[in-house]
Amino acid sequence: MKDYLIRSTAFEGKVRAFAITSTNTVGEAARRQDTYATASAALGRTLTIAAMMGAMNKGDDNLTVKVEGGGPIGAIVADADTQGNVRAYVSNPHVDFELNEHGKLDVAKAVGTTGTISIVKDIGLKDYFTGEVPIVSGEISEDFTYYFANSEQVPSAVGAGVLVNPDLTIKASGGFIIQMMPDADEETIAKIEENLRSVQSISSLIDQGYTPEQILEELLAGGNPSVLGNTHIQFTCKCSKERLENALKGLGEEELHSMIEEDHGASATCHFCNEHYTFTEEELKALL
């Protein structure tokens, strides 16, 4: 099944929600990053949430999510747009630990709990919107719940989960974001909280074959959810040799001459997709 997300409202418009299946997309990111199991879970949760946040924007807006918790995994960075294109990387992909006391991958130990989550939104203006909050648990989902409540002042419930196979491929991945609108009453909030307590983990639902629609039917039970639209999700990198050529030009003539005379060429690898690009002496001379 292809990855996709849906947008929905419920409880007479008092709640808006997003749900996503991201197994293939996270699998592609993990393959390109060569992540170990715990790193895959941290990367996958971040990418999944970033994809849903990208769907909250309009037009050609883009956003970049950066998770830096001070743990051994280093930084987790994810980009997403409104069209379902996402990409992500981790600084240290070969991070893995024994299962935690709950029998789950110890994402918090990998991510750390002493840093920040920052969101940069490119909304087509001269200035970027930037929000930053401290990490509260390192489990990713709880940290984004805190971000929405404190940076955007929107009470939200965020969930993302990743199951990793013994061979390090991705078995299941998905997530949800439920947000209270300004007119949400205590009764509605109580019902959402009750549903969240009674529903299985998001990764278990995905593993059982639940679709985004079925996930929201569980989470928004009693609220008559209505689907507003859906978006296919895919791993898409923006890198290209042409983009790198422009970057090399920006280094200036002196730096290009140095590459030609000392290195006899140049090479670069994209952080996100690990695609490797090389430039011969002749190509660098042409850039001059």
C-alpha positions, -999 to +999 in steps of 0.1 A: +000+000+000+013+034-009+020+059+019-005+087+023-020+110+049-055+124+054-069+156+068-101+154+088-124+174+111-146+160+139-169+170+168-187+196+146-155+213+136-141+216+171-112+192+163-090+188+133-068+158+128-042+142+105-033+105+102-005+090+080+010+057+069+047+062+062+062+027+061+076+029+026+089+065+030+106+058+063+120+026+048+136+045+020+150+071+044+164+043+066+179+025+036+196+056+024+209+065+058+219+029+067+203+034+101+204+008+129+171+000+147+169+027+173+182+053+149+155+042+124+128+047+150+140+082+159+144+091+122+110+076+113+091+093+140+105+127+131+100+122+094+064+111+099+055+141+120+073+165+097+052+151+068+019+159+086+032+193+096+040+200+060+004+192+051-007+219+074+009+246+052-004+261+020+009+266-015+046+261-020+055+265+017+082+243+031+093+235+066+124+221+082+124+202+115+155+198+136+157+177+167+188+181+188+185+164+222+222+161+231+221+123+227+245+100+207+223+101+176+232+138+171+208+160+151+178+147+132+167+169+104+136+165+082+122+186+053+086+185+042+064+204+017+027+206+011+028+181-018+039+151+004+076+153-004+097+146+026+134+137+033+154+133+065+187+124+079+205+117+112+240+128+122+249+093+136+229+066+119+247+037+136+231+042+171+213+013+187+206+001+223+189-027+241+151-024+245+139-001+273+119-012+303+087-012+283+102-036+257+105-009+231+133+008+212+150+033+235+146+064+213+149+087+243+183+074+251+194+079+215+179+114+211+187+127+245+167+151+267+188+182+271+183+200+238+157+216+216+132+211+187+132+239+162+108+244+133+116+267+104+088+275+080+096+290+046+063+308+038+075+326+007+083+359+025+116+376+032+115+364+068+111+328+080+088+317+108+109+299+135+097+282+166+119+265+192+111+246+224+131+225+248+129+187+244+108+172+273+112+135+269+133+126+238+105+103+226+097+127+197+059+125+199+057+140+234+082+166+223+061+177+194+030+178+216+048+202+238+059+222+207+024+227+195+011+237+229+039+262+237+052+276+204+019+276+184-005+277+213-026+248+199-035+220+223-026+189+204-020+152+207+009+138+186+017+102+180+042+085+158+056+049+158+080+028+139+084-010+140+118-023+127+123-058+114+153-080+126+170-073+092+166-035+099+140-030+072+109-010+083+079-032+092+054-005+100+054+033+104+027+059+109+013+087+130-014+111+139-019+147+151-051+158+168-056+195+175-083+213+195-098+243+178-106+274+199-142+264+204-134+229+217-152+223+250-143+202+280-166+173+269-149+170+235-114+171+251-124+144+276-137+122+248-105+125+228-084+117+259-106+087+266-101+075+230-063+080+232-061+059+264-081+030+249-065+028+214-035+005+207-001+020+198+000+037+163+027+013+151+006-017+161-024-004+142-003+002+111+012-033+114-024-047+116-032-030+083-051+000+095-055+028+070-053+065+080-091+066+078-095+037+102-070+052+126-089+084+128-122+064+132-106+049+164-091+081+177-121+103+169-148+078+179-180+096+188-170+127+169-183+118+134-150+124+116-152+138+081-122+134+057-113+167+039-086+153+016-056+131+012-020+135+001+004+108-011+037+108+008+071+099-007+108+103+000+120+130-024+154+147-023+160+181-038+196+176-045+211+176-080+244+182-098+230+215-110+223+227-075+258+217-064+273+236-094+256+267-082+269+261-047+304+257-061+301+289-081+292+307-049+325+297-033+344+321-056+372+319-081+400+315-056+384+284-040+376+269-074+413+274-086+424+257-054+402+227-061+415+225-096+452+229-088+454+210-055+426+184-056+422+181-094+385+178-090+358+179-063+332+156-048+302+160-025+276+137-008+241+148+000+232+145+037+196+135+030+199+109+003+236+100+003+238+105-034+275+111-044+285+138-070+319+143-085+333+171-106+363+167-129+390+194-134+374+202-168+340+207-152+354+230-125+372+250-152+339+254-170+324+268-139+351+295-139 
